[in-house]
Amino acid sequence: MNSGKNIFAGRKAMLVSMHKKEKAIAPALKKAFQIELLLAKNVNTDSFGTFSGEIERIHTPLEAARNKIKAARKLYPQMDLFIASEGSFFPHPDMPQITLENELIVLYDAKNSLEITASGNYIITQVFSEKAATLEEIIKIAENNNFPKYGIILKCDLQKNQPAVIKNITSLQTLKKEAFQLLQNNNEIIVESDLRAHKNPQRMKNIAKTAQILVQNMQSFCPACGTPGFSIVKNIPGLPCAQCGFPTRQIRSNLKKCNVCNYELEINLPQSDADPMYCDNCNP
């Protein structure tokens, strides 16, 4: 394969998304490759898992993204380039009070039997889940969390003829109406952030950043076989402490790998040592 631009330039790609992720992904692909992004409108991506908990995601993020693509390929056999993404949220390993968001984007090129992935971890502040027993408390939580610019979800125990999760609340008037109805049958309800991309501008920005990483990976070629997608698969810790030389948990190098011929290359980062504040020996 001579050039990523030769492989991808001017093609049409099918994005598997219900949540307007094209706004974040399309610009990078258009600028780099003149790729036209189309939407797989008939794939229910919620069936692979929801952040609000109605449907559990039973697969890994990579498997979930691949399953979305498989579903789209069945419905759009005329297409040969597909993209899907998956988000995950988890506590920061060193600072559990901080939430990290991982965004994964998968591109599958059926024409060349090639999969290229991109991922990034980001600190996300617009994540919350709070209990409330009164309408006033619910409104205060919403206002404190940038509603309606950022979406919120109301949750309660499943009652007869009553939904357990209410989404797509777009105005204060609708919020008051839905919250009032839920409080008639519940002593308290849960108010939490809507983490779907089109309801969380912060997450949408992070998807856009990951789309840029995808473009970089599409433009990165394996030194051994020339296939695009030669990208980082592992960050290797062990950067030595500047004070005592003890290996820290800071990243020392990146491992790049080709998923076609499996060629690997470890690349050291420019930084030669770590601040002693990150050293378990100097700062246990």
N, C-alpha and C positions, 0 to 999 in steps of 0.2 A: 504494500500500500504506500503510494508515494506521498500523498498529502491529505491531511484532514479536510482541507478545503475542497479538494477534488472529490472526496468521499461524500461530504455533507452539503456542499454548496448548492443552494437553490432548490433543495428538496422540501417536501411537506412532511411535517411530523404531527402525530396524533397525541395530544396531551390528555391523560386520563385524570380528570378533576371535576368536582362539582362546586368547588369553592373559589373560583376566579383566580386560580394560581397562574393563569396565562398572563395576568398583569405583571407578575414578578418574573416569569421565566421567558416570555416571548421576546422582550427587548434585547437581551443578551444574545440569543440565538439569531435574531434578525440581523443585529449589527455584525456579528462574527461570520455568519455563514449564509445570510439571506434566507434562512429557513422560515417557512410559513407555518405557523402553529395553528392546528385545528383542534377542536374539542370533541372528545368521545362522550357525547351527550347521553348515550343510552347505558352507561355503566354506573351502577350505584356504588360509589366508593365507600359509602357508610357501611355496606355489608361486610367490609373487611375490618371493621372496628371503628368505634367512636370515642372521642375524648371524654364525652359526658357519661359513658359507662353503660348505655343501653345494650351495646354490642361489644363484647370483649374482643380485642385483637389477640388472636391465638398464635399468630406467626411473628417472626422477627420483622423489623422494619423492612429489611431487604426482601424477605419472602413476600410481605404484604404488597410492596411496590411491584414485584414481579408478577404477583397474582392479578393485580390491576391490569398490567400490560397483557397478560394472557387473556383476560376477559375481553379487552378491547380488540385484540387480534382476531378473536372469533367473530366479533360483530363487524369488523372493518378489514376483511381479508385483502382488500385492494391496496391497503397501506403497508409500508415496509419500514417505517421509522416511528417509534413509540417512546413516550416519556411519561413517567409517573413519579410521584414524590410521596414521602412519608415523614411525619414529624413525631418526635418523642420528647418527653419532659422528665427530668430526674434531678435530684439534689446534687449540688456541686460536691465532688469527693472530699475537698478540703474545707469547704464552708457550707455545711448542709442547709443553712438558712437562705442560701442563694439557689435559685432554680436555673438549671442549664437546659437549653433546648438544642436537640440535634435535628438538623434537617438533612434528609437524604433524597437525592434525585437520581433516578435510574433512566438511562437511555438505552433502548434496544434497537439495533439496526438488523432487521431480518435479512436484508439484502446481502449484508456482509457477515452475518452470523456473529455479531459483535455486541457486547454489553459494556457500557461505560458508566461508571458511577461517580458521584460527587457528594461529599458530606461536609458539614461544618457544625461546630458547637458554639453556642452563643448564650450569653447571659440574658435572660428575659425577666423583666420586672413586672410585666402585666399578667401576673398569675396569682389568683387568690381563690379561696373557698371559705365562706363564713356563714355561720348560722344566724338566723334572725327570727324573732317572734312577733314583730309588729311591722305594720306597713311603713312606719317612720324609719325603723332600722333598715329595712330593705332599700328604701330610697336613699338613705345616707350612704350605705355601702356602694350603691350604684354610682352616686355622684362622686364619691371618693376614688372611684376607679375609671374615671373618664367616660362614663356612659353618656350618650350612645355612640360616641366615636369608637369605643371598644365595646364589643358585645358582651352580654351577660346571659347566664342560664339560671333558671329557677328549678330546683329539684326537691322532691319530697318522697315519702314512702308511697308505694303504689296503692291506690285506693280504687274501689269499684267505680267504673265510669270516669276515672280521673287520670290524666297522664302523669307519669312519674317525672318527666323532664319536659320543660318548656323552653324552646329556643326561638330565635328570630324575633326577639323583642326589640323593636326599633325606635320606640319613643317612650317618654315618661308616662304618657297617658296609658299606653298599652301595658307598661310595667305595673302601674297602679292597679289596673283591671285584673291582670293575671295573678298578681300577688294577693290581692284581696280575695279572689276566688279560692286560691290554695289555702289561705289562712282560715277559711271557713271549716276545713276538715283536718287541719294540722296545727299542732301547738307551735311548731317552728318549721322553717324551711331552710334550704341551703341556697345561698346566692354565690355563684362562682363564675369565673371568667370563661367566656366562649373562646376556645383555642383554635377554632376553625380559621383558616387563613383569611377569608374575606371578612371575618369579624374581629381580627386582631392585627392592626397595622404594623405593630412591632414584629410579629411573626412574618408578615408579608415581606418586610424589608430583609429579613434573614433568609427567606427563600430566594430573593433576588441576589443576595450575596452568594448563595450556594449555586445559583445558576451561572454566576461568573466563574466559580470554581469548575463547574461542568465544562464550560467553554475552554478553560485552560487545559483540562484533561483531554478534551477532544483535539486539542492542538499539540498535545505532548505525545511523542512517538517513541516506541520501544527501540533502544539502541541495537537490539539483537535482530528483530524481525521487521521493524518499521511500522508496526500496527499502532494506530492512535489509541489513546486511553492509558498510556503509561503514567500511573498516578500513585499517590501516597496511599499505602494500605496499613501502615503502622507508624506510630510515633514512638521512638525508642528513648526512654528516660536514662538518666545517669550523668547529666552535665555536672562536672566536678565543682565543688564548693571553692570559691575564690580564696577563702581563708584557710581551710584545712585540706582541701583536695578530696574530701569524702564525696562519693557519688550521690547526687540528690535526685529527687523525683522530677526535676526540670528536664525538658526535652533536650537530648543530646544530638539526635539525628532523625532523619525520616527514611523509611524504607519504601522504595518505589517498586512496583511489580507490574509485569505484563500478564494479563489474564488469558492471553492466547498461547504464548510460548513459555510462560512462567519465569522469564528472566527477572532477576532482582538486582537492585542497586541501592546501597545504603549511602545517603548523602548527609554529611555533617552540617549542622547549622553554623552560621557565622559566629555566633556567640561562643566564646571559649570557656567561660566559667559562670557559675551561678552566684547570686547574692546570698550571703550567709543566712539571711532570714529564711531561706527555703531549705536549709541544711538541717537534717535530723540530728547531726552530731554537734553542730555549734548552737543550734536552736531547737533542742528536743521538746 
